[in-house]
Amino acid sequence: MAVLLFHYGAGFSERIHAPSPVRHLLHNGFLGVSLFFVLSGFIITYSHFSASMTPGVVGRFYWARIARIYPLYMLALLLALPVLTAPLASLDALSVLTMTQAWTGPASGHGYAWVMQAWTLSIEAVFYLLFPFYWPWVRRLSQTWTIVLALTCAALIIAFGVPTIGPGLETVPLLGAGVLIPIPVFRIAEFTYGMAICQVFVRSPWSLRGRPADCVELGLAAAMVATLVTASSPQGKAVFTVLTGMFLLVTAHGAGVVSRLLSTRLLLLLGGASYALYILQQPVHSWCAMLLRAPYDQVVSPVVTLIAAIGAYLLVEQPGRRFLLRAVRRPT
């Protein structure tokens, strides 16, 4: 939803000269991507915490990731194909289909080919490829060294303004212009931060309950929102990412008012549809822009995107995932 507000609201807020906090909030909506990378590291680690990374397990892990991502990915690509604003080069098409389009230096805009938002899935693909190989190393760390790893990742995220590093960025904080380091090298800090936070969570005997849990959850949520409405520098924006890790550590216990709110049926449905809501934004907007006159397309597009995301989640993503997983399941 934060990314949706960024795409549909940031430019509009400038045109109407909205108050500065509102403009900052909408312009910083892209930080939802950073939240997702941290959350992904947390969830993948939690789901495979005790798994032994044997060749068979690793193979099933990779296939499960394909089943999770690719059905909806292909739907987004097919929807976008008829409404592309420029011809699609063969190299671009190949990199998008193989999810390697953002394996480039930050100054390259190559990652935005075909479906713009898909560049983040290209980064996520690197996380998936590496996880089976370096999770066993992280799992061997003591709780103290896991905390050190989390703090190191947090420091790197803030120092380099990692959440702002994406395709088309001319100048990387602390490194300057023309940096040739592939974008996934920078963004791996967010995924690893989520992994470390998850390990701290699983191994921690403590948890907050009652009013203390409510206060901490509400306090962290307020701090995250405050960051969104005030941050303007790359390092300031990166504080939001560090706060999300702390927020996950607390809300994973499910004991406070915020975690209970996020566990309601409606928000669970929207959470399930969040991947569809993210990846379908550009195709739906392009179709609305073609079929409707401005400014009606700007009003209709977010609503259609939300409805399409829920429908795609229920009718394409979930059935496609189950079909692909059954296709390789061993007979009993």
PENOR-V145384 format. One record per backbone hydrogen bond with DSSP energy under -1.0 kcal/mol. CO is the residue of the C=O (numbers start at 1). NH is the residue of the N-H. If there is no record, write none. Layout:
# PENOR-V145384
co nh
CO NH
CO NH
This chain:
# PENOR-V145384
co nh
1 5
2 6
3 7
4 8
5 9
6 10
9 13
10 14
11 15
12 16
13 18
19 23
20 24
21 25
22 26
23 27
24 28
26 29
28 31
29 32
30 33
31 35
32 36
33 37
34 38
35 39
36 40
37 41
38 42
39 43
40 44
41 45
42 46
43 47
44 48
52 54
54 58
55 59
56 60
57 61
58 62
59 63
60 64
61 65
62 66
63 67
64 68
65 69
66 70
69 73
70 74
71 75
72 76
73 77
74 78
75 79
76 80
77 81
80 83
81 84
89 93
90 94
91 95
92 96
93 97
94 98
95 100
96 99
100 103
102 104
104 183
105 108
106 168
106 169
108 168
109 112
110 113
113 115
115 118
116 119
117 120
118 122
119 123
120 124
121 125
123 127
124 128
125 129
126 130
127 131
130 133
130 134
131 135
134 138
135 139
138 141
142 146
143 147
144 148
145 149
146 150
147 151
148 152
149 153
150 154
151 155
152 156
153 157
154 158
155 159
156 160
157 162
161 164
162 165
166 169
170 178
172 175
172 176
176 172
182 185
183 186
183 187
184 188
186 189
187 190
187 191
188 192
189 193
190 194
191 195
192 196
193 197
194 198
195 199
196 200
197 201
198 202
199 203
200 204
210 214
211 215
212 216
213 217
214 218
215 219
216 220
217 221
218 222
219 223
220 224
221 225
222 226
223 227
224 228
225 229
227 231
233 237
234 238
237 240
238 242
239 243
240 244
241 245
242 246
243 247
244 248
245 249
246 250
247 251
248 252
250 253
251 254
256 260
257 261
258 262
261 264
264 268
265 269
266 270
267 271
268 272
269 273
271 274
273 277
274 278
275 279
276 280
280 284
281 285
282 286
283 287
284 288
285 289
286 290
287 291
288 292
293 296
293 297
295 299
296 300
297 301
300 304
301 305
302 306
303 307
304 308
305 309
306 310
307 311
308 312
309 313
310 314
311 315
312 316
312 317
313 318
316 320
317 321
318 322
319 323
320 324
321 325
322 326
323 327
